[in-house]
Amino acid sequence: MSYRIEIDSADGRIDAHVFTPADAPGALPAVILLTDIGGLRPCYHEKAQIVADGGYAVLLPNVYYRHGHGAVVPEGKSFRDEDVRPTLFEYAAQLTPAAQRQDFAAWLSAVDDAPEFDSATVGVVGYCMTGAFALRMAAWHPERITAAAGFHSANLAKADDPDSPIHDVESIQAQLYFGHADGDTLLPPDQIARLDQALAEAGVHFCTELYKGAGHGYTAKDAPVYDARADARHFKRLLTLFEECLGTTA
């Protein structure tokens, strides 16, 4: 089950959805689930509900709230359409590390305030561009984030990028999991190696897995690269991470 909320932030009101199991017994471990570049849409609502049914209260925020509430991509359109892609790139470019810092604080306040969440421990998962958000959130809020994951993440460890999240990993206390797409041009092998090295040198508890044959966006049901087997594996790994780090009531 789910309902819509609005969250106060420095840049306006964030529209978000809260998902819980139908028979939730009370406050549940908190998870923040972040969309890919396409923003809020049915396949991410479905993702959030699947995670919630594992025994969690899930917050699904609109990362593009500064430009409007609800879905950004018009019905019947997708990221692949030439008249949609430039808008999404423009919106995504404005989600700078400074903007993310504001949003992270607002999301954490929301899970602290809503009765559905037991926010003593918090998990976060990001997809595509928000894999970096999950990594930064674990680094910037080590006292709050217990588990963080990224799937078909993009640009986590670009060379000579002063804003790369790998520069902050020394503070991470969370357990991490990354499910990388095989042959992903947005996270090529050199970036994966650079990320792994930074995490290992920082003493972070992490796991990296390469999803052989899966393309960038393999968990998105509305994408032509959707891979049902890889998607099923992603849920298995994600729920295992959350069970180990957050506990569960499922």
N, C-alpha and C positions, 0 to 999 in steps of 0.2 A: 504494500500500500504506500501511497505517497501523497504529499501535499506541497503547496508552494509557499515560500516565505520571502521576505525582503530583509536584507541585512544592511545596516548603516555602515558606510565607509567614507573615507576622506574625499572620495571622488564621486559620491552619489550613492544611490540605493542599489544594492546587488540583488537581482532576482535569482532565486535558487530553489531547489526541490529537496525535500527530505524523504528518504525511503526507509521503510522498516519492514520486517516480516509481518504477515497478517496477524499472527498470534503473539506479537511482541509482549514479553512478560513485564517490561519496565524499561529503564534506561539500559541501552546497549553500547558496547564498545564503538567508538567513533571512527568513521572512515570518511575522508574527503576524496571524491572521485572527480577528476578533471577531464574535460573533453579534448579531442584533438582540434586541429585548426578549423574544422567545420562547425564547431560550437554545439549548442544544445540541439538535439534532434532525437527521434525515436530510438535509434540503436543505442544511444548512450543512456536514455531512460531505462532501457532493457538491461544494459550492463549494471546500472546502479541497483536495480531490483534484484538481479541475480546475486550480487554481493550481499545485499541486505538479507536475502533469504538464507545466507550462510550464518546469520546471527548477529548482524551489525546494523547500526543506524548510519545511513550514508547521506552525506551532503553533496549535492551536485550543483555547483554554482555556475552562473553564466559568466564566463571570463570576459565577455564582450559587453558587459552592462553599461560601460561608458558610452556606447553607441546605440543603445536601445535594449529593451527587454525582450525575452523570448528568443525564438530561432532567428538566426542571422541569414541563413540560406533559405530563399523562397521555396515553397512547396513545389516539388517537381524538378528542382534544380539541385546541383551538387558542386562540390569543390572543383570538379573536373571541367565545369562549364566556363568558357572564356569570359563571360559577363559576370561571373561570380568570383573567380579566383583573385583578381586584383583587389577587390574589396576586402577579402579575407587576409591577404598579405598586408594590406594597409592597417587593418585592425590589429593583426598579430604584431606588427612592428612597433605598435604603441605600448605593448605589454613589456616594457623595459624592466630590468631588475628593480628599479625604484618603484614602479607601479605594482610589481609583484609583491614587494615587501608590504605595501599598504594592504593589498588584498589578502595576503596570508594572515595578517593580524585580524582582519575583519572575519575571515572564515573561522579562525580559532575562537573568536569571541562568540560567534554564532553557535558553535557546538558547546561552548560553555553555558550558553543561555537557554538552549532548547531542552526541554525535559526528556526527549527521546534519547539524548546522548549521555553516556558515561564518558566524560572527556579526560579521565585520569590518564589514559593512554590513547594516542591518536595515530591512525594509519593514513597514508596518502598514496594515491596512484595516479599517474599521468600517462597520456598517450600522445605519440608524435611530439609536437612542440612542448607539451606539458610534462613530458618526462623530465625535462630540465627544471620545471617548476617543482616537481616532487623532490628532486635532488636538492634544490636550493632550500626548500621548506625544511627538509631534514637538517640541513646545515645551519640555517638561521634560527631554528627553534628546536635545538637538541634536547631541551628539557621537556618538550611536548610530544615530538614525533618519535614513535617507537618503531614504526615500520614504514618503509617507502619503496615504491616499485615504479618501474617505467617499462612500457611495451612499445615496440617499434619507435623508440625515441629518436629525436632529431637533434643533431648539432650539440651533443653533450660535451665534446672535448675538441673543438676546432683549434688548430695550432694558431698561436699568437692572438687568441681572442681574450682581451682583458676582462670580458664579462662572462667567460666560461664558468659554469658552476664548479668545475674541478678545483678552482682556486680557493674554495671555501670548505672543502671536505674534511679538513682536520678536526672540525668541531662536531662532526656527525657522531651520534650515539646510537642511532637507529640501525636495525638490520635492513639491508637493501637487497632487492632482486631486480635484475634487468633481463627482459626477454627481447633479444635483438633479432631483427629480420635479416635473413641471409641475403647478402648482396645489396644491402640498403645503401643507396648513394648518399642519403642524408646522415648516415652514421657508418662510414666505411671502416675497414679493419684498423686503420691507423688511429682513428678516434676511439674505437673500442679498447685498443691496447693502451692508449694514453689514459683513458678513464680507469681501467683496471689497475694500472700502475699507481695512479694518484690515490685510489682507494686503499690499495695494499700498503703503500708507504704511510698512509694516515692511520693504519690499523683498524680500518672499518670492516665490520662483519658484512660481507656481501657475496652475492652469487650472480654470475653472468652466464647466460645460456643463449646459444645461437639456434634460432628456429630454422633449420635447414629447409630450403625451398620456399620459405614464406617471404612475401613481399612487404614493403612498407605499407602499413595500414591493415595488416592481416586480421585484426580483431574487429574491423568496422564492417558490419553486415551490409551497409549500403554502398560499399566500395567494390569495384571489380576484382580487386586483389584479395577479397575476403577468403580466408582459409579456415574452414570449419574445424579441421583437426588441430591446427595451431591455436585457434580461438579456444577450443576446449582445454588444451594444455595450459593456456594462459590463465584461465579461471582456476584450474587445479593448482597451479603454482601460487597464484595470488591468494587464494583462500588458505592454502597451507601456510604461507607467510603470515597472514593475519591471525590464524589460529595459534601459531607459535608465539607471536609477539603481543597480541591483544587479548587472546582468549576468545571464547565464543559461547553463546547460549543455545546454538542450533543442535 
